[in-house]
Amino acid sequence: MSELMEIVPVIQPDGVDPTAIAKSLAKQASDLGRKVAAEVSKVVVGANHVTEQLLIAMIASGHVLLEGVPGVAKTTLSKVFAKLLGCQYQRIQFTPDLLPSDVTGTSIYDRNKNDFILRQGPIFTQVLLADEINRAPAKTQAALLEAMQEYQVTVDGQTLMLPRPFLVLATQNPIEQEGVYRLPEAQLDRFLLRIEMGYPGYDHEVDLLKLHGKPPVDVSTLFDPTLILSLQNRLTSVFGRDTLYHYIVQIAEATREHPDVALGASPRAALSLMRCARARAVLRGNHYFTHADVQAVAMGVLGHRIILRPEAEIEGREVSDVVKDVLAEVKVLETA
């Protein structure tokens, strides 16, 4: 892929007010957020909270792991969201016999050219739906690691850049244990957010039946690659007080020191917490982020990065309990 596809850092000319950039971003993002929610509701009902988190991940240049039991519209929502983004889209159905080359591609012999040529795999896209990612063995899952972190793929010793933006939407069933492979910690850490999709409420399920009793409705494309890159590049202009940086680090440290935790949040988790808090703020129409934004995204950012001690698991403790403990323990700072 051409190096022109890489994100070029935004250079602000002298005299440009970062606050004005952030305000412009907040207005644009909040307007788009409302439109996205309206479009998604045409196909999936009761998914406003999940849709907001998908938008947060998109603006914050991160990948998403969607968890939920079968039949709660994980794949449907992912496909609808990909359509809204207006980007190149590929779907991979992960299975136990899927090979790494089925994801990244492989070199094949071309008789006409008398040489080997690279046949690119489905990972060379902008939005990749990795459906039931935990059904593939660890070696195949690892094929995504370099792509998700470095935005590049190495095939037969040749390194190729992926098109930008690049977003992985992965789904998995956390309940089923037969024929699945647990995602390793290194793989989980590459996901900016883990989003849990539960059963819809009673009223939403009634609305779902009514919705699917009508002819299918197509959704409108609201984004394009240029717009997405523009939103991502302006995210750093969102203001945050120094006390917020102290607050985020204290949260990360508190997870490491919690008695129920074997492995706490890494510095990368702290960075992810800041990026997601900024993205949530602009989706709410604010040009600055607050403690409330940090708290709102904490579970999605930290929930899959914290590993409990075996003793705590035996006692019935869950990661969500630890995150709640930490948020209750760390005081909201007024001054640094």
Stockholm file with secondary structure:
# STOCKHOLM 1.0

chainA/1-336         MSELMEIVPVIQPDGVDPTAIAKSLAKQASDLGRKVAAEVSKVVVGANHVTEQLLIAMIASGHVLLEGVPGVAKTTLSKVFAKLLGCQYQRIQFTPDLLPSDVTGTSIYDRNKNDFILRQGPIFTQVLLADEINRAPAKTQAALLEAMQEYQVTVDGQTLMLPRPFLVLATQNPIEQEGVYRLPEAQLDRFLLRIEMGYPGYDHEVDLLKLHGKPPVDVSTLFDPTLILSLQNRLTSVFGRDTLYHYIVQIAEATREHPDVALGASPRAALSLMRCARARAVLRGNHYFTHADVQAVAMGVLGHRIILRPEAEIEGREVSDVVKDVLAEVKVLETA
#=GR chainA/1-336 SS CCGGGSCCCCCCCTTCCHHHHHHHHHHHHHHHHHHHHHHHTTTSSSCHHHHHHHHHHHHTTCCEEEECCTTSSHHHHHHHHHHHHTSCEEEEECCTTCCHHHHHEEEEEETTTTEEEEEECTTSSSEEEEETGGGSCHHHHHTTHHHHHHSEEEETTEEEECCSSCEEEEEECSSCCTTCCCCCHHHHTTCSEEEECCCCCHHHHHHHHHHTTSCCCCCCCCCCHHHHHHHHHTGGGSBCCHHHHHHHHHHHHHHHHCTTEEECCCHHHHHHHHHHHHHHHHHTTCSBCCHHHHHHHHHHHHTTTCEECHHHHHTTCCHHHHHHHHHHHSCCCSCC
#=GC SS_cons         CCGGGSCCCCCCCTTCCHHHHHHHHHHHHHHHHHHHHHHHTTTSSSCHHHHHHHHHHHHTTCCEEEECCTTSSHHHHHHHHHHHHTSCEEEEECCTTCCHHHHHEEEEEETTTTEEEEEECTTSSSEEEEETGGGSCHHHHHTTHHHHHHSEEEETTEEEECCSSCEEEEEECSSCCTTCCCCCHHHHTTCSEEEECCCCCHHHHHHHHHHTTSCCCCCCCCCCHHHHHHHHHTGGGSBCCHHHHHHHHHHHHHHHHCTTEEECCCHHHHHHHHHHHHHHHHHTTCSBCCHHHHHHHHHHHHTTTCEECHHHHHTTCCHHHHHHHHHHHSCCCSCC
//
